[in-house]
């Protein structure tokens, strides 16, 4: 009975902490090459509270209220501006433009969607993901890339922000 009580107290402590300051700082991005559109499509999952802190740090405004009825107008624009500065794809010495598709807002996480048009999957590219590194030194960004049935994954963090990638080896 005593062990059960200790476990219950530990779980309650963790859940209280998780609401205000979760102990793990991570984002997950899924990148898929769309051969039909010749584009690289991305869905990135960001913790809502982390995103609000990063937007506040970058813009100085703290009234984001993401995923609520009081959400700041044009939240998508601010998020796109932030992500276009922290997630970059360069190919053939040119930074490729991310086209914003939209976002889904939940209390716990925000899913952001964008695509890069005219992407050459046969050419190597430099990839940078420094999302939230300005607010959390322990931030880890997990990136999964898919081309058809083939996949590769890697992380970026404060010590390793950039990767050179080739999706299709000919």
URPEKA-V871596 format. One record per run of one state. SS is the DSSP state (~ for helix, > for strand, _ for the rest). FROM is the first residue (numbers start at 1). TO is the last residue. Records with the same first field share a line. If there is no record, write none. Layout:
BEGIN
SS: FROM-TO, FROM-TO
END
This chain:
BEGIN
_: 1-1, 21-25, 35-38, 60-74, 92-93, 96-97, 106-108, 117-124, 130-139, 148-149, 158-159, 161-161, 166-170
~: 2-20, 48-59, 75-86
>: 26-34, 39-47, 87-91, 94-95, 98-105, 109-116, 125-129, 140-147, 150-157, 160-160, 162-165
END
